[in-house]
Amino acid sequence: MATKKKTLKKPEVATGTATANPQAPQPDPTALSIGDLKNLSTILDVASTRGAFKAGEMAGVGFLYNKLQAFLAKVAPEQKTEGAKAEEKK
């Protein structure tokens, strides 16, 4: 009887583009930041000052502007306290 020779396979070496440090997730390009909302508030103010809106549109623009200002006033103190805490840790 003939005996079969067993051949050993060499271990495969991983060759790829995998890196030890995976990239951090990219921020969502459609997300709005507090800075974006502050800029929008400034844009509404400048546009209304320059007469970009008709008289009938001013109520809606003013309502949105006031709502945006209230939101920013609510969020801004929270960010300042977080920033102050970060400064204290340094």
Steps between C-alpha positions, in 0.01 A plus 500: 500500500615842416504762769388849429728781588338780687615841402492775753362831393698804586314745720366789299641837579240773520580752233252780487448860571385448857659743739553479871329837551159508336389838378270702721144521375447793267256769619169522323534772233129583529506552878443849638722638773429778746734720295287432191188607689670818622598580141141441389381742765744763372391438140133549593584823682705642213249394233209660685700820558574523127137447405531152354159395631159638406278646773275193499798271549643688797271333756621152404862611485470675836338195660778275373766749608356524853472123528861460383622764749320325787656167405848651477457674838401168654790308344773764537520494883529120491794524262670767712475286813640200312785718371572629851515144632745406226718800589504398869620150415810635323 
